[in-house]
Amino acid sequence: MSLSVVSRALRRHGLSMLLIVLGASLVWACASPATADACDLCEYWEEQHREETILEDQEEEIHEAYTNRTLRVEFRGVGAVDVHGGEDESQSSWCESETILDYCYWRIPADQPVLLTPLPPLGTIFTGWEGACSGTAACALTMSEEKRVIANFLDLTPPLVPTIATPAKGEVVQQPADSGVVVSFNNSGDTGTRQYLCRLNTSDYRICTSPWTTRHLKAGPNTVRVKARDAAGNTSTPATRRFTVVN
């Protein structure tokens, strides 16, 4: 019987330690010039061991590919999904998106059941699944093949109310003859604000940036309102500033 056959037989029966002892003995033997045959045997054993290690790694990769399935969960909006099941049906793990577009994935044994539960954070609602799941309830899957699921979350939290810096409350403004009143505002501390909407007296809201210069105004009392809007389209309560114009 060849050494490679013996090696495979020993490894198959969980006797890898014998191979290690044998290898150590042969390496020790190679230290002596009088044992050239033992050195040849040592080199042969080392080569066989390397080949077996490569084959075992390949077998493990093939086994993993055939026995496990990929579950990919993609996010639209900021939220989290709990994945319950897998080989140990009591096992539970969850994935949270930190950006509007994010994803997680798991390798799960083939044909194992899993349960996906959406976890919308405060101020957010779960609007439904796409892909291998549908509806808005928890989704039960059997991992018979690769699965891709999309979880949709909608942010309902409005931005903070902007702060109008100028003109000051109740200020009497001397308006330039060829221009309007300069209105400056900000929303410091609110990183979710994407744009502002401004309104002068009874006109419609329009997109604006600070500083915003109104049209030329008639003398008398005037009112400006400023709202903040985020990427999800949520709009803040308007900030209001009343002032008086003199020409």
KEKE-3310 file (N, C-alpha, C; in steps of 0.2 Angstrom, whole numbers, plus 5000, padded with zeros to 4 digits):
npx = (5004:5003:5011:5003:4990:4989:4990:4978:4969:4971:4968:4955:4949:4951:4964:4974:4985:4994:5000:5006:5016:5023:5028:5036:5046:5052:5057:5067:5075:5080:5090:5101:5116:5117:5105:5099:5088:5078:5076:5072:5059:5054:5052:5044:5032:5029:5026:5014:5006:5004:4997:4985:4980:4977:4967:4957:4954:4948:4937:4930:4926:4918:4908:4902:4897:4887:4879:4875:4865:4863:4857:4852:4849:4842:4842:4830:4830:4831:4833:4830:4832:4827:4833:4828:4831:4839:4852:4851:4836:4833:4842:4845:4848:4852:4851:4856:4853:4864:4864:4854:4854:4859:4865:4864:4871:4868:4875:4866:4861:4855:4838:4833:4822:4818:4814:4810:4809:4804:4811:4807:4814:4811:4800:4800:4792:4788:4787:4785:4790:4801:4806:4810:4801:4785:4772:4768:4770:4779:4791:4791:4803:4810:4825:4828:4835:4846:4842:4835:4830:4821:4820:4809:4809:4801:4805:4797:4800:4800:4811:4820:4814:4818:4829:4826:4837:4839:4827:4826:4814:4800:4807:4810:4813:4823:4821:4831:4830:4831:4829:4825:4821:4833:4833:4839:4844:4845:4848:4855:4863:4854:4856:4849:4842:4839:4834:4827:4811:4803:4792:4783:4773:4757:4760:4765:4775:4792:4807:4822:4837:4849:4858:4842:4834:4820:4807:4805:4797:4781:4778:4775:4768:4775:4777:4787:4790:4799:4803:4810:4816:4818:4828:4818:4807:4800:4793:4797:4789:4784:4796:4792:4793:4789:4790:4792:4792:4800:4801)
npy = (4994:5011:5026:5037:5032:5026:5037:5044:5035:5035:5049:5049:5041:5049:5050:5059:5064:5053:5055:5067:5063:5054:5062:5071:5062:5058:5070:5072:5061:5065:5074:5067:5063:5050:5044:5044:5038:5039:5053:5055:5048:5057:5069:5064:5061:5074:5081:5073:5077:5090:5090:5083:5092:5103:5096:5093:5106:5111:5101:5105:5118:5115:5107:5117:5125:5117:5114:5125:5141:5157:5171:5187:5203:5218:5236:5249:5264:5269:5256:5241:5223:5207:5191:5175:5159:5146:5134:5131:5133:5142:5152:5169:5183:5200:5214:5230:5245:5258:5268:5275:5266:5250:5234:5217:5200:5182:5165:5151:5135:5123:5122:5125:5133:5151:5166:5182:5198:5214:5229:5243:5259:5272:5284:5280:5270:5253:5249:5238:5223:5217:5207:5190:5190:5197:5209:5216:5210:5199:5188:5172:5160:5147:5140:5135:5139:5152:5167:5184:5198:5213:5226:5239:5255:5270:5286:5296:5307:5324:5337:5348:5364:5378:5392:5409:5422:5435:5447:5454:5450:5459:5470:5486:5489:5497:5498:5495:5506:5499:5486:5471:5465:5457:5441:5430:5413:5397:5380:5374:5360:5350:5338:5332:5341:5345:5355:5372:5380:5395:5408:5423:5434:5431:5423:5409:5395:5393:5386:5390:5398:5403:5418:5425:5436:5446:5451:5469:5477:5483:5497:5495:5482:5465:5448:5433:5416:5401:5385:5368:5355:5337:5323:5313:5319:5325:5338:5353:5361:5378:5392:5408:5425:5442:5458:5476:5487:5501:5514)
npz = (5000:4996:5002:5001:5001:5013:5021:5017:5022:5036:5039:5036:5046:5057:5062:5061:5069:5069:5057:5059:5068:5061:5051:5058:5063:5051:5047:5057:5054:5042:5046:5047:5038:5034:5031:5018:5011:5020:5020:5006:5008:5017:5010:5000:5008:5013:5001:4997:5008:5006:4994:4998:5007:4998:4990:5000:5004:4992:4992:5003:4999:4988:4994:5003:4993:4987:4998:5005:5003:4997:5005:5001:5007:5003:5005:5004:5009:5027:5039:5047:5047:5054:5054:5056:5060:5049:5051:5064:5071:5081:5080:5078:5069:5064:5052:5049:5040:5036:5027:5014:5003:5005:5010:5015:5018:5020:5022:5021:5026:5013:5009:5022:5033:5034:5043:5040:5047:5047:5054:5057:5062:5074:5069:5056:5043:5038:5021:5013:5005:4991:4978:4983:4993:4998:5001:5017:5029:5041:5033:5027:5021:5011:5010:4996:4985:4979:4986:4984:4992:4994:5005:5010:5017:5024:5028:5040:5047:5050:5045:5056:5062:5053:5057:5056:5053:5049:5042:5059:5072:5070:5065:5058:5042:5031:5014:5000:4985:4972:4975:4985:5001:5011:5016:5028:5033:5042:5046:5057:5064:5059:5049:5039:5031:5014:5006:5005:5007:5002:5007:5003:5011:5004:4993:4983:4990:4986:4980:4988:4993:5006:5008:5004:4993:4992:4981:4976:4989:4994:5005:5022:5033:5032:5029:5030:5027:5030:5026:5029:5019:5018:5010:5009:5006:5017:5025:5035:5049:5046:5048:5054:5050:5054:5048:5045:5031:5025:5014)
capx = (5000:5007:5010:4997:4984:4989:4988:4971:4965:4972:4964:4947:4947:4952:4970:4979:4990:4999:5004:5011:5021:5027:5032:5041:5051:5056:5061:5072:5079:5084:5095:5107:5118:5117:5099:5096:5082:5073:5075:5067:5053:5051:5050:5038:5027:5027:5022:5008:5002:5002:4992:4979:4977:4973:4961:4953:4951:4943:4931:4926:4922:4912:4903:4899:4893:4881:4875:4872:4862:4864:4851:4854:4843:4844:4838:4829:4828:4835:4829:4833:4828:4829:4833:4827:4831:4845:4853:4848:4830:4832:4847:4843:4853:4849:4855:4853:4856:4866:4863:4848:4855:4863:4863:4868:4869:4870:4875:4861:4860:4850:4831:4831:4817:4820:4809:4812:4805:4806:4811:4808:4816:4806:4799:4800:4788:4790:4781:4784:4795:4801:4810:4807:4796:4780:4768:4771:4771:4785:4791:4794:4806:4813:4831:4829:4839:4848:4836:4836:4824:4822:4816:4808:4807:4800:4806:4792:4802:4802:4817:4819:4811:4823:4830:4827:4842:4837:4826:4824:4807:4797:4811:4808:4818:4824:4822:4834:4825:4831:4830:4820:4823:4837:4831:4844:4841:4849:4845:4861:4862:4850:4860:4844:4839:4841:4833:4823:4806:4802:4785:4782:4766:4752:4762:4766:4781:4797:4814:4826:4844:4851:4853:4836:4832:4813:4806:4804:4791:4777:4779:4771:4770:4776:4778:4791:4790:4804:4802:4816:4813:4823:4828:4812:4801:4797:4794:4796:4784:4788:4798:4789:4796:4785:4794:4789:4796:4799:4804)
capy = (5000:5017:5030:5042:5028:5025:5044:5046:5031:5038:5055:5047:5039:5054:5049:5064:5064:5049:5058:5072:5060:5051:5067:5073:5057:5058:5076:5071:5057:5069:5078:5063:5061:5042:5042:5047:5035:5042:5059:5054:5047:5063:5073:5061:5062:5081:5082:5070:5080:5096:5088:5081:5098:5106:5093:5094:5113:5111:5098:5109:5123:5112:5105:5123:5128:5113:5113:5132:5145:5164:5175:5194:5207:5225:5241:5255:5268:5267:5252:5234:5216:5202:5185:5170:5152:5143:5127:5131:5137:5146:5157:5175:5189:5206:5218:5237:5249:5264:5273:5274:5260:5246:5227:5211:5193:5176:5158:5147:5128:5122:5119:5127:5139:5157:5171:5189:5202:5221:5233:5251:5263:5277:5289:5277:5265:5248:5250:5232:5219:5216:5201:5184:5192:5202:5211:5220:5206:5195:5184:5165:5158:5140:5141:5130:5142:5158:5172:5191:5202:5221:5229:5246:5259:5277:5290:5301:5312:5330:5341:5354:5371:5383:5398:5415:5427:5442:5453:5453:5450:5466:5475:5491:5488:5502:5494:5499:5508:5495:5479:5469:5464:5451:5436:5424:5408:5391:5374:5371:5354:5346:5336:5329:5346:5345:5361:5376:5383:5401:5411:5430:5436:5426:5420:5401:5393:5392:5384:5396:5397:5408:5423:5426:5443:5446:5456:5475:5477:5490:5499:5492:5475:5460:5441:5428:5410:5397:5378:5364:5348:5332:5319:5309:5324:5327:5346:5355:5367:5384:5397:5414:5432:5448:5465:5482:5490:5508:5516)
capz = (5000:4995:5008:5000:5002:5021:5023:5016:5027:5043:5039:5035:5052:5062:5065:5058:5074:5067:5051:5061:5072:5056:5048:5063:5063:5045:5047:5061:5051:5037:5049:5047:5031:5033:5030:5012:5009:5024:5017:5001:5010:5020:5004:4997:5012:5013:4994:4997:5013:5002:4989:5001:5010:4993:4989:5006:5004:4987:4993:5007:4995:4984:4999:5005:4988:4986:5004:5007:4999:4999:5006:5001:5009:5001:5009:5001:5015:5033:5043:5049:5046:5058:5050:5061:5057:5047:5053:5071:5070:5086:5079:5075:5067:5061:5048:5049:5035:5039:5022:5011:4999:5008:5009:5019:5015:5024:5019:5025:5023:5008:5011:5029:5033:5038:5044:5039:5050:5046:5060:5056:5067:5076:5064:5049:5042:5033:5016:5009:5002:4984:4976:4985:4998:4996:5006:5023:5036:5041:5027:5028:5015:5012:5006:4991:4980:4981:4987:4985:4995:4995:5011:5008:5022:5022:5033:5041:5052:5046:5047:5061:5060:5051:5060:5052:5056:5047:5047:5065:5073:5071:5063:5053:5037:5025:5008:4994:4980:4967:4977:4990:5008:5011:5022:5029:5038:5042:5050:5060:5068:5056:5043:5035:5027:5008:5002:5008:5003:5005:5005:5005:5011:5002:4987:4984:4992:4981:4982:4989:4997:5010:5009:4999:4992:4990:4976:4979:4993:4996:5012:5027:5036:5027:5032:5026:5030:5027:5028:5027:5016:5017:5004:5008:5004:5023:5026:5042:5051:5043:5052:5052:5053:5052:5049:5042:5026:5024:5007)
cpx = (5004:5006:5004:4991:4983:4987:4981:4967:4965:4968:4957:4945:4949:4959:4976:4985:4996:5003:5009:5017:5026:5031:5037:5047:5055:5060:5067:5077:5083:5090:5102:5109:5117:5110:5096:5089:5076:5071:5070:5060:5049:5048:5044:5032:5024:5023:5015:5003:5000:4996:4985:4976:4974:4967:4955:4949:4946:4937:4927:4922:4917:4906:4899:4894:4887:4876:4872:4869:4863:4858:4854:4848:4846:4839:4836:4826:4832:4831:4833:4829:4831:4828:4833:4827:4838:4845:4850:4842:4829:4837:4843:4848:4849:4854:4852:4857:4858:4865:4856:4848:4860:4861:4867:4866:4871:4871:4871:4861:4854:4843:4829:4826:4820:4814:4812:4807:4807:4806:4812:4809:4811:4806:4800:4795:4790:4785:4781:4790:4795:4806:4807:4802:4791:4776:4771:4772:4778:4785:4795:4797:4809:4819:4833:4834:4842:4842:4838:4830:4826:4817:4815:4805:4806:4801:4801:4794:4804:4808:4815:4817:4817:4823:4831:4831:4840:4831:4824:4816:4804:4801:4808:4814:4818:4826:4825:4829:4825:4831:4825:4824:4827:4835:4837:4842:4846:4845:4851:4859:4857:4853:4855:4841:4843:4840:4828:4817:4804:4795:4785:4775:4761:4754:4764:4774:4786:4803:4818:4833:4845:4857:4848:4834:4825:4813:4805:4797:4787:4779:4774:4773:4770:4778:4782:4790:4795:4803:4808:4813:4819:4823:4822:4806:4797:4798:4793:4790:4788:4790:4795:4792:4792:4790:4790:4794:4794:4803:4807)
cpy = (5006:5021:5035:5038:5027:5032:5045:5041:5033:5044:5053:5044:5043:5053:5053:5065:5059:5051:5063:5069:5057:5056:5070:5068:5057:5064:5075:5066:5060:5073:5074:5061:5054:5040:5045:5044:5038:5049:5059:5053:5053:5068:5071:5063:5070:5083:5079:5074:5087:5095:5087:5087:5102:5103:5094:5101:5114:5107:5102:5115:5121:5110:5111:5126:5124:5113:5120:5136:5152:5168:5183:5198:5214:5230:5247:5260:5265:5262:5246:5228:5211:5195:5179:5163:5150:5136:5126:5136:5142:5152:5163:5180:5194:5210:5225:5241:5256:5270:5271:5268:5256:5239:5223:5205:5188:5170:5154:5140:5127:5119:5121:5133:5145:5162:5178:5194:5209:5224:5240:5255:5269:5282:5287:5271:5260:5248:5244:5229:5219:5210:5194:5184:5197:5204:5216:5217:5203:5190:5178:5163:5151:5141:5136:5132:5148:5163:5179:5194:5209:5223:5237:5250:5266:5281:5296:5307:5318:5333:5346:5360:5375:5389:5404:5420:5434:5442:5450:5453:5457:5472:5480:5491:5494:5498:5498:5500:5503:5488:5477:5469:5457:5447:5431:5420:5402:5386:5370:5365:5349:5344:5333:5334:5346:5352:5365:5379:5390:5404:5418:5432:5430:5422:5412:5400:5391:5390:5390:5394:5403:5411:5423:5433:5443:5451:5463:5475:5483:5491:5497:5485:5470:5453:5437:5422:5405:5390:5374:5358:5343:5328:5314:5313:5326:5335:5348:5360:5373:5389:5404:5420:5437:5454:5470:5485:5497:5510:5523)
cpz = (5000:5001:5007:5002:5010:5024:5023:5021:5034:5044:5040:5042:5058:5065:5062:5063:5072:5062:5054:5065:5067:5053:5052:5063:5057:5045:5051:5058:5046:5039:5049:5040:5029:5031:5024:5010:5014:5022:5011:5003:5013:5015:5001:5001:5013:5006:4995:5002:5010:4997:4992:5004:5004:4991:4994:5006:4998:4988:4998:5004:4991:4988:5001:4999:4986:4992:5007:5001:5001:4999:5006:5002:5007:5004:5004:5007:5021:5037:5045:5048:5050:5054:5055:5058:5055:5050:5060:5071:5075:5085:5076:5074:5064:5057:5048:5044:5038:5033:5018:5006:5002:5008:5014:5016:5020:5019:5023:5022:5019:5012:5019:5028:5037:5038:5044:5042:5050:5053:5059:5062:5069:5071:5057:5049:5037:5027:5012:5007:4994:4983:4979:4990:4995:5002:5012:5029:5035:5035:5028:5021:5017:5007:5001:4985:4983:4981:4988:4987:4996:5001:5010:5015:5020:5028:5034:5045:5048:5049:5053:5058:5058:5056:5056:5056:5055:5042:5054:5066:5074:5069:5058:5048:5032:5019:5003:4988:4974:4968:4982:4997:5008:5017:5022:5034:5038:5046:5053:5064:5065:5049:5038:5030:5020:5004:5007:5004:5006:5002:5007:5005:5009:4996:4989:4987:4986:4984:4983:4993:5001:5008:5003:4999:4989:4984:4980:4982:4994:5003:5016:5030:5031:5032:5027:5030:5026:5030:5025:5024:5016:5011:5003:5006:5010:5023:5033:5043:5048:5049:5050:5055:5050:5053:5045:5037:5026:5018:5008)
residu = (MET:SER:LEU:SER:VAL:VAL:SER:ARG:ALA:LEU:ARG:ARG:HIS:GLY:LEU:SER:MET:LEU:LEU:ILE:VAL:LEU:GLY:ALA:SER:LEU:VAL:TRP:ALA:CYS:ALA:SER:PRO:ALA:THR:ALA:ASP:ALA:CYS:ASP:LEU:CYS:GLU:TYR:TRP:GLU:GLU:GLN:HIS:ARG:GLU:GLU:THR:ILE:LEU:GLU:ASP:GLN:GLU:GLU:GLU:ILE:HIS:GLU:ALA:TYR:THR:ASN:ARG:THR:LEU:ARG:VAL:GLU:PHE:ARG:GLY:VAL:GLY:ALA:VAL:ASP:VAL:HIS:GLY:GLY:GLU:ASP:GLU:SER:GLN:SER:SER:TRP:CYS:GLU:SER:GLU:THR:ILE:LEU:ASP:TYR:CYS:TYR:TRP:ARG:ILE:PRO:ALA:ASP:GLN:PRO:VAL:LEU:LEU:THR:PRO:LEU:PRO:PRO:LEU:GLY:THR:ILE:PHE:THR:GLY:TRP:GLU:GLY:ALA:CYS:SER:GLY:THR:ALA:ALA:CYS:ALA:LEU:THR:MET:SER:GLU:GLU:LYS:ARG:VAL:ILE:ALA:ASN:PHE:LEU:ASP:LEU:THR:PRO:PRO:LEU:VAL:PRO:THR:ILE:ALA:THR:PRO:ALA:LYS:GLY:GLU:VAL:VAL:GLN:GLN:PRO:ALA:ASP:SER:GLY:VAL:VAL:VAL:SER:PHE:ASN:ASN:SER:GLY:ASP:THR:GLY:THR:ARG:GLN:TYR:LEU:CYS:ARG:LEU:ASN:THR:SER:ASP:TYR:ARG:ILE:CYS:THR:SER:PRO:TRP:THR:THR:ARG:HIS:LEU:LYS:ALA:GLY:PRO:ASN:THR:VAL:ARG:VAL:LYS:ALA:ARG:ASP:ALA:ALA:GLY:ASN:THR:SER:THR:PRO:ALA:THR:ARG:ARG:PHE:THR:VAL:VAL:ASN)
# end
